[in-house]
Amino acid sequence: MKRVIFTVFALTFCFIIAFAISGSAGEAAPKTYHIDSIDGNDSANGLSASSAWRSPINLTGITFAPGDRVLFRRGGVYSLEFAPSGSGAQGAPVTVSAYGEGEAPLLTTSGGGAVITLRDVSYWTVENLEITAPNGSGVLLTFSDATVGNVILRNLKVHNISNYVSSDFSAGDRAAIRLQGGSNAPGTHLENISVTDCEIYDCAYGMNISGNRLSSADSPYNSNISVANIYMHDTLHDGIIMQRTDGMLLNNSVFLRCAMSDDHYTCPTWFNRVNNGLMQYCEIAGSANYKDGMSIDFDNETNNTTAQYIYSHDNCRFLWCCMWSSSMYNNTVRYCLSVNDNSTPSGTCHLEGSDYLEYQFKMYNNTVVNCREFIFSHMRDSTIKNNIFVIADARVFFDDSDEARMNVSNNCYYRTLGPSPAWDYYKRDSVFGDPGFVGSDYSDMDSFMLKTNSKLIGAGVKVEEDMGGRDLWGHGLTDSHNIGCYEGKGVRSVADTHKVSYNTTYNGGSGADSYNVYIEKGEKADLSGILAPLGERAFIGWNTDRNAKEGLSSLKVGDEDVTLYAIWEPAPEPVEPTTERNTAPRIPVTYARISYSEIYSIGDVDADGMITAVDARLALLAAAKLTELDKSHSTLADMDRDGIISAIDARRILRLAAKLDSEAGTTSFDLFDIM
């Protein structure tokens, strides 16, 4: 139903539209720069795929603004050392990515610099690229005069990065990915950085994360850095170095054949001067540097940091904590499996002649098989419980005979020469004999679950209130605990045990981790887990059909592994906006009375919760209906004349409409039926 329209509304609206098109209204719209090494033309303007530049040198001198994008055509090769200026904003990052079809664009440099350097800029996303630098480094994110935050690096393949042994550089100079810097202005650091879904290989160094040397108000540690879903393999030296950060997360990653050269003291992963770190759900295997080569390393001023759910195998050693310039406090290793980490001893080390110690260290519910000596040295107020030690022709060594300094009990010792010294309190409530593993294949992680008749079932103790919630295989914890990293009720055989994978990410994710549980054939999978809603979409349940509309009521495990997908209520069908000019469709929508304040502050014409190009088109269609400008409404929608109908246009249009309405002396107006 049409409403009465005042002539002054139409005339004033046309005047303001013309004024806005002249360029006097608001900020510049985001720009998208296209680089095409195959068919590009450096004489073009670079603002579309059909007018792409050929060379990335055209990016030189641009100060990027929120929402800007730099897109490299897939299948192309681009030689550059890109060091842009300008920052994005919340909800509108500057993005470096790919377009087109085919292999990821290859960005490379033959020089000694980084392919991409982000210095003193924030709100950037770098994604979907392949990067090489035979004599340089990959991506450098660094701070000096400004805090750098809210940067995402994802889906990158970084390889052939200075892949040779040299005394001329270290991880801080050349690595596949470097997140680092130092304060040149008070308070600057890195914060809220995410590196995810990357493959890194054939490099001297994988990743280096570093910052201000000593944490203070003027030079704080980095904060909230997350590294997840990394597949790193074949590095000569360190895999990932995590330093000078408060809130460091390494999650769900694989490190194979890292630290292969013995020219330096290096290892696949290590913490140094980290507070509140967490390393979990990682597989680490095949390191060869006998000087270090450990999977878990708490170094020097690392405090309140946990390593859990780590599968470590065939490395030089499993664990080495080094107090070489300070004492450390409250670090934890739990629910880890170490197999064949046996070139050098594991445990803790201590700088000769110093007084530095490890305080409140906790190591519990780990399974250590076929390693060298395990040395617990220079510890105070520490706890060693619920661990399995299967150590052929070696010993578990404790260097203190003072019970008050170390709480040791409920461990299993098999084929070991220990514990040593043979003090009674090291043996308390412990098992000396076969742990009862369900399998004998050391290459199969599942072999180290426990048989149903194992003496270690229920033989552990509660170590602390929060023990992580699950074991290495995903079994939930109860008040009864086993010895070792397996907390289930026991299995009959590896062949009868199957993996139930709970996938929480395929249908949108909920912030919860995907996880696995191993149960025996014929048993029912647990379908009681409830996840958080996705916006207003409620969690429905679990189903083996990832596209199902409802959850299963029960599931009995058969002869094969099973994947269960989290199911939420379906999302409303989106209206796909077009980015082409002069092709805006007429969309049937009915509008009720909308207040001035709602339009001005929200600008969400179609009430879908987002300000989009659809709102711009609908608003202009309404204006065209009012002013009889149907033939040109889609051109008028492009108020900032950037060639794209965008959310910026929508906001401007609706603010103008609200302004006109307020000038007419009313508090609300109708956008009527558009057919």
Secondary structure as UniProt FT lines:
FT   HELIX           7..19
FT   HELIX           20..24
FT   STRAND          32..35
FT   TURN            37..39
FT   TURN            42..43
FT   HELIX           49..51
FT   HELIX           56..59
FT   TURN            60..61
FT   TURN            66..67
FT   STRAND          69..73
FT   TURN            74..75
FT   STRAND          77..79
FT   TURN            90..91
FT   STRAND          94..99
FT   STRAND          106..108
FT   STRAND          114..119
FT   STRAND          124..133
FT   TURN            134..135
FT   STRAND          137..143
FT   STRAND          148..161
FT   TURN            171..173
FT   STRAND          177..181
FT   TURN            186..187
FT   STRAND          190..203
FT   STRAND          207..209
FT   STRAND          222..235
FT   STRAND          240..251
FT   STRAND          254..256
FT   STRAND          269..275
FT   STRAND          278..285
FT   TURN            290..291
FT   STRAND          294..296
FT   STRAND          298..299
FT   STRAND          306..313
FT   STRAND          317..323
FT   STRAND          328..329
FT   STRAND          332..334
FT   STRAND          337..339
FT   STRAND          346..350
FT   TURN            352..353
FT   STRAND          358..359
FT   STRAND          362..364
FT   STRAND          367..369
FT   STRAND          374..376
FT   STRAND          379..380
FT   STRAND          382..385
FT   STRAND          388..390
FT   TURN            392..393
FT   STRAND          396..398
FT   HELIX           403..405
FT   STRAND          406..409
FT   STRAND          412..414
FT   HELIX           424..426
FT   TURN            428..429
FT   STRAND          431..432
FT   TURN            442..443
FT   HELIX           445..448
FT   STRAND          450..451
FT   TURN            452..453
FT   TURN            455..458
FT   TURN            472..473
FT   TURN            495..496
FT   STRAND          497..503
FT   TURN            506..507
FT   STRAND          515..520
FT   TURN            521..522
FT   TURN            535..536
FT   STRAND          539..543
FT   TURN            546..547
FT   STRAND          562..568
FT   TURN            581..582
FT   STRAND          593..595
FT   HELIX           596..601
FT   TURN            605..606
FT   HELIX           613..627
FT   HELIX           630..632
FT   HELIX           633..637
FT   TURN            639..640
FT   HELIX           647..663
FT   TURN            664..665
FT   STRAND          668..670
//
